[in-house]
Amino acid sequence: MSIEAYINPDFTWYKKLFFLLITYLLISICILIIAGVERLMVKGHGRKRGCDEVYKDRLNDQIQRFMEMVISGTSVMMFSCSYVVVNHICTLVSSGAAGKAPEVLEMLASAWNEGKDFILLLMIVVSCVVNSLLDRFLIPLSRLTKEEKASMRMLGMFYVIVILIFLNTIGDESQYGPVMMYYFGLMVGRFVYFDASFMDFVYNLRNVFFNLPFLLMTLMLTGILGLTGFRMGFFLERNYYIVGIFYTHLFMLVCVFIVYWVFRFIYRGKPRENGEQA
């Protein structure tokens, strides 16, 4: 029940800086991989000058897709982690395992038990708002259209579902089921909505397929960083693993913020017109 149950006091600022550098290094490697792939894709474009312009445009687009993947994943993971922690605390308070709890926690546990589903929906809305705020103010990915951002956010939901499925095999299975079901429902709704046509379904499926490399890359990045954090004792294994995974995403978000503004300073590309595809 103490705050130390979720925050490792031994994770000092020196160690946080070291882990931030590791995160920055791995994200830089991911960007270099994206740059290498894009260079191969435009290699036969023609004149060198024209090829360079196409390369810069494509590279900017693909890096922003990767960044949106990290942003959406962090937003969804924030909700998932909040749900698990709050549910754990309320369960301990309601069962009496926490001993004599403060009145505020008892009120929270009572409200949670009576309206858990509605609170869960509210937390999903909050995570969507956080995603929009990050996109608009902190890391404004101006080159991506609304449809492209929506596709990456949908992949962000699937990305978190994959992580939660993995955590189910090593953690408490009863904690992650409701979260996965809610986001699975949102994903299905994205593919098959009320007035959707078959071509809409094919278009959404196509967007997911072409953006799968970003999903796989982000999963590998999260896995390496999470494993590193637990092995080095930066994250605690005695609480839910999802807490350490959420901390990992916070470090990833900080690094993406740094990379975005450095990249924007070096390359001041103009936003694309609405509807123009990469």
C-alpha positions in Angstrom: 0.0 0.0 0.0 3.0 2.4 0.4 4.2 4.5 -2.4 7.5 2.5 -2.4 5.5 -0.5 -3.6 5.3 1.2 -7.0 8.3 3.5 -7.0 11.8 2.1 -6.4 13.6 4.5 -4.0 16.9 2.9 -5.2 16.3 4.1 -8.7 18.3 7.3 -8.2 18.6 10.2 -10.6 22.0 9.0 -11.7 20.5 5.6 -12.6 17.6 7.3 -14.3 20.0 9.3 -16.4 21.9 6.2 -17.3 18.6 4.4 -18.3 17.6 7.5 -20.3 20.8 7.3 -22.3 20.2 3.6 -23.0 16.7 4.4 -24.2 18.0 7.3 -26.4 20.6 5.0 -27.9 18.1 2.3 -28.8 15.6 4.8 -30.2 18.5 6.3 -32.3 19.2 2.8 -33.6 15.5 2.3 -34.6 15.7 5.7 -36.5 18.9 4.6 -38.2 17.2 1.4 -39.3 14.2 3.4 -40.7 16.7 5.7 -42.5 18.5 2.7 -44.0 15.3 1.1 -45.2 14.1 4.4 -46.7 17.4 4.9 -48.5 17.0 1.5 -50.1 13.4 2.3 -51.1 14.3 5.5 -53.0 17.7 4.3 -54.4 16.4 3.9 -57.9 14.4 7.1 -58.0 16.5 8.9 -60.6 18.4 12.1 -60.4 20.4 12.5 -57.1 18.8 15.8 -56.2 15.3 14.4 -56.7 16.2 11.3 -54.9 17.4 13.2 -51.9 14.2 15.2 -51.7 12.0 12.1 -51.9 14.3 10.5 -49.3 13.9 13.4 -46.9 10.1 13.5 -47.3 9.8 9.7 -46.8 12.2 9.7 -43.9 10.3 12.5 -42.1 7.0 10.7 -42.6 8.2 7.3 -41.4 10.0 8.7 -38.3 6.8 10.6 -37.4 4.8 7.3 -37.7 7.3 5.6 -35.3 6.9 8.5 -32.9 3.1 8.3 -33.1 3.4 4.6 -32.3 5.4 5.5 -29.1 3.0 8.3 -28.1 -0.1 6.2 -28.6 1.5 3.2 -26.8 2.4 5.4 -23.9 -1.1 6.9 -23.6 -2.8 3.4 -23.7 -0.2 2.0 -21.3 -0.9 4.9 -18.9 -4.5 3.9 -18.7 -3.7 0.2 -18.4 -1.3 0.8 -15.6 -3.6 3.1 -13.8 -6.4 0.6 -13.9 -4.2 -2.2 -12.5 -2.8 -0.1 -9.7 -6.2 1.4 -8.7 -7.9 -2.0 -8.9 -5.1 -3.6 -6.7 -5.4 -0.9 -4.1 -9.2 -1.0 -4.0 -9.2 -4.8 -3.7 -6.8 -4.6 -0.8 -8.9 -2.0 1.0 -12.2 -3.8 0.3 -10.9 -7.2 1.6 -9.3 -5.6 4.6 -5.9 -6.9 3.7 -4.5 -3.3 3.8 -5.5 -2.9 7.4 -6.9 0.4 8.6 -7.0 2.5 5.4 -7.5 6.3 5.2 -11.1 7.4 4.7 -10.2 8.7 1.2 -9.1 5.2 0.1 -12.2 3.6 1.6 -14.4 6.1 -0.4 -12.3 5.3 -3.5 -12.7 1.6 -3.0 -16.5 1.9 -2.6 -16.9 4.0 -5.7 -14.6 1.6 -7.6 -16.6 -1.4 -6.6 -19.9 0.2 -7.5 -19.0 1.9 -10.8 -15.9 0.1 -12.0 -17.1 -0.1 -15.6 -18.0 3.5 -15.9 -14.7 4.6 -14.3 -12.9 2.3 -16.8 -14.6 4.1 -19.7 -13.7 7.5 -18.2 -10.0 6.4 -17.9 -10.1 5.4 -21.6 -11.4 8.8 -22.6 -8.6 10.4 -20.4 -6.0 8.4 -22.2 -7.3 9.5 -25.6 -7.3 13.1 -24.4 -3.7 12.7 -23.3 -2.7 11.3 -26.7 -4.3 14.2 -28.4 -2.6 16.7 -26.2 0.8 15.1 -26.7 0.2 15.1 -30.5 -0.9 18.7 -30.6 1.4 20.5 -28.1 4.3 18.5 -26.9 5.2 16.5 -30.0 3.1 18.0 -32.9 3.4 15.5 -35.7 2.2 17.9 -38.4 3.1 15.7 -41.4 0.7 12.9 -40.5 -3.0 13.2 -41.6 -5.8 12.4 -39.2 -6.4 9.1 -40.9 -2.7 8.1 -40.5 -2.7 9.1 -36.8 -5.9 7.1 -36.3 -4.3 4.1 -37.9 -1.2 4.4 -35.6 -3.4 4.8 -32.5 -5.3 1.7 -33.4 -2.0 -0.1 -33.7 -1.1 1.3 -30.4 -4.1 -0.5 -28.8 -3.1 -3.7 -30.4 0.5 -3.1 -29.3 -0.6 -2.8 -25.7 -2.9 -5.9 -26.0 0.2 -7.9 -27.2 2.1 -6.7 -24.1 -0.8 -7.6 -21.8 -1.1 -11.0 -23.3 2.6 -11.6 -22.5 2.2 -10.2 -19.0 -0.7 -12.7 -18.5 1.8 -15.5 -18.8 4.1 -14.2 -16.2 1.9 -12.1 -13.9 -1.6 -12.0 -12.4 -4.1 -13.0 -15.2 -7.1 -11.6 -13.4 -5.8 -8.0 -13.6 -5.4 -7.5 -17.4 -8.5 -9.2 -18.8 -10.9 -6.2 -18.6 -8.4 -3.9 -20.1 -7.7 -6.2 -23.1 -11.4 -6.7 -23.7 -12.1 -3.0 -23.8 -9.3 -2.2 -26.2 -10.1 -5.3 -28.3 -13.7 -3.9 -28.6 -12.4 -0.5 -29.7 -10.2 -2.1 -32.3 -13.1 -4.1 -33.7 -15.2 -1.0 -33.8 -12.5 0.7 -35.7 -12.6 -2.0 -38.4 -16.3 -2.7 -38.5 -18.4 0.4 -37.6 -22.1 1.0 -38.3 -21.9 2.6 -41.8 -18.7 1.0 -42.9 -18.4 -0.3 -46.4 -16.3 -3.2 -47.5 -13.8 -0.8 -49.1 -13.5 1.0 -45.7 -12.7 -2.3 -44.1 -10.1 -3.1 -46.8 -8.6 0.4 -46.4 -8.2 0.1 -42.6 -6.7 -3.4 -43.0 -4.3 -2.1 -45.6 -3.1 0.7 -43.3 -2.6 -1.7 -40.5 -0.6 -4.1 -42.7 1.8 -1.4 -44.0 2.4 0.0 -40.5 3.1 -3.4 -38.9 6.9 -2.9 -39.0 6.5 0.0 -36.6 4.5 -2.2 -34.3 7.2 -4.9 -34.3 10.0 -2.4 -33.9 8.3 -0.8 -30.9 7.5 -4.2 -29.3 11.2 -5.1 -29.6 12.3 -1.7 -28.2 9.9 -2.1 -25.2 11.0 -5.7 -24.6 14.7 -4.9 -24.6 14.3 -1.8 -22.4 11.9 -3.5 -20.0 14.1 -6.5 -19.6 17.1 -4.2 -19.0 15.2 -2.2 -16.4 14.2 -5.3 -14.4 17.6 -7.0 -14.8 19.5 -3.9 -13.5 17.0 -3.5 -10.6 15.7 -0.2 -11.9 12.1 -1.6 -11.9 10.6 -3.7 -9.1 9.5 -7.3 -9.7 7.5 -7.5 -6.4 4.7 -5.4 -7.9 2.9 -5.7 -11.2 5.2 -5.9 -14.2 3.1 -3.4 -16.0 4.3 -0.6 -13.7 7.9 -1.2 -14.9 6.6 -1.3 -18.5 4.9 2.0 -18.0 8.0 3.6 -16.6 9.8 2.3 -19.7 7.3 4.1 -21.9 7.8 7.4 -20.0 11.5 7.2 -20.8 10.7 6.4 -24.4 8.4 9.4 -24.6 11.1 11.7 -23.2 13.6 10.5 -25.8 11.1 10.9 -28.6 10.4 14.4 -27.4 14.2 15.2 -27.6 14.6 13.5 -31.0 11.6 15.3 -32.4 12.7 18.8 -31.6 16.3 18.1 -32.6 15.1 16.6 -35.9 12.8 19.5 -36.4 15.6 22.0 -35.9 17.8 20.2 -38.4 15.1 19.6 -41.0 12.3 22.1 -41.2 10.0 20.2 -43.5 6.6 21.7 -44.5 3.4 19.8 -43.5 1.8 17.9 -46.3 -1.6 18.9 -47.6 -4.5 17.0 -46.2 -5.2 13.7 -48.0 -1.7 13.4 -49.5 -0.2 10.0 -48.7 3.4 9.1 -48.1 
